[in-house]
């Protein structure tokens, strides 16, 4: 059963939810949120799109299989974790740029770790849910 209202709403909600997930990601270092919560919100946006447009259309929208995101996110998180070792600091020591970036503020290695977690969460959640939905069809 297709719902015209849900179909139309999901088209508008996808970009809004993705933008909100990025806001939560960037906000997470100083306030509640971060990579995990932002990744869940982004996953929910794609799952809502999948409910209304079908899994195949959502996979076309993503352009890559979500399983590819998992090693990319893990690599980014690991790189941000071990980057301080290259300058003689212990693992997971926070490294910060000296000057704040416009709108975002100070950027440090914790943000890159959060981005890696964000990518991993999106990849894992979408891989699991899309695999389940494809086998149930």
C-alpha positions in Angstrom: 0.0 0.0 0.0 1.5 3.3 -1.1 0.9 6.5 0.9 1.0 9.7 -1.1 1.5 11.8 2.0 4.4 9.6 3.3 5.9 9.5 -0.2 5.9 13.3 -0.6 7.0 13.9 3.0 10.0 11.5 2.7 11.3 13.4 -0.3 11.4 16.6 1.8 12.5 15.0 5.0 15.6 13.2 3.5 17.7 16.4 3.0 16.4 18.0 6.2 17.3 14.9 8.3 20.7 14.6 6.6 21.4 18.3 7.4 20.3 17.8 11.0 22.5 14.7 11.3 25.5 16.8 10.2 24.5 19.5 12.7 24.4 16.8 15.5 27.8 15.4 14.3 29.5 18.8 14.4 27.8 19.8 17.7 28.8 16.5 19.5 32.3 17.4 20.7 31.1 20.1 23.1 27.4 19.0 23.6 25.3 15.9 23.4 25.5 14.3 20.0 28.4 13.3 17.9 29.2 10.6 15.3 27.0 7.8 16.7 23.8 9.9 17.1 24.4 11.8 13.8 25.0 8.5 12.0 21.7 7.0 13.4 19.8 10.1 12.2 21.3 9.9 8.7 20.5 6.1 8.7 16.9 6.9 9.7 16.6 9.4 6.8 17.7 6.7 4.3 15.5 4.0 5.9 12.5 6.4 5.6 13.3 6.9 1.9 13.6 3.2 1.5 10.1 2.6 3.0 8.5 4.9 0.5 10.6 4.5 -2.6 12.0 1.0 -2.2 15.4 -0.3 -1.3 16.6 -0.4 -4.9 15.8 3.3 -5.4 17.6 4.2 -2.1 20.7 2.2 -3.1 20.7 4.1 -6.4 20.4 7.4 -4.5 23.4 6.4 -2.3 25.4 5.4 -5.5 27.6 3.0 -3.5 26.8 0.0 -1.4 26.6 1.0 2.3 29.0 -1.9 3.2 31.8 0.1 1.5 31.4 2.9 4.1 32.4 0.6 7.0 36.1 0.2 6.3 36.3 3.9 5.2 34.9 5.0 8.5 37.1 2.6 10.5 40.1 3.8 8.6 39.4 7.5 9.3 38.7 6.8 13.0 41.9 4.8 13.3 43.9 7.4 11.5 42.7 10.1 13.8 43.4 8.0 16.8 47.0 7.1 15.8 47.9 10.5 14.3 49.3 11.9 17.5 51.8 9.0 17.6 53.5 10.4 14.5 54.4 13.6 16.4 55.4 11.8 19.6 52.2 12.1 21.6 50.3 9.1 23.1 47.4 7.5 21.2 44.1 9.4 21.2 45.7 12.7 22.3 43.6 15.6 21.0 45.3 17.6 18.3 43.8 21.0 17.4 44.2 23.5 14.6 45.4 26.9 15.9 42.8 29.0 14.2 39.1 28.4 14.4 37.2 27.7 11.1 34.3 30.0 10.2 30.9 28.6 11.4 32.4 25.4 12.8 34.9 26.8 15.3 38.0 24.9 16.5 38.7 21.6 14.7 40.6 18.8 16.2 41.3 15.1 15.8 38.2 14.3 17.8 36.0 15.6 15.0 37.7 13.3 12.5 37.2 10.4 14.9 33.5 11.4 15.1 33.2 11.6 11.3 34.7 8.1 11.1 32.2 6.8 13.7 29.4 8.6 11.7 30.4 6.8 8.5 30.7 3.4 10.2 27.2 3.7 11.8 25.6 4.7 8.6 27.3 1.8 6.8 26.5 -0.8 9.4 22.8 0.2 9.9 22.0 0.5 6.2 23.9 -2.7 5.3 21.9 -4.6 8.0 18.5 -3.1 7.2 18.9 -3.2 3.4 20.0 -6.8 3.5 17.0 -7.8 5.6 14.6 -5.8 3.4 16.0 -7.4 0.2 15.6 -10.9 1.6 12.0 -10.2 2.8 10.8 -9.0 -0.6 
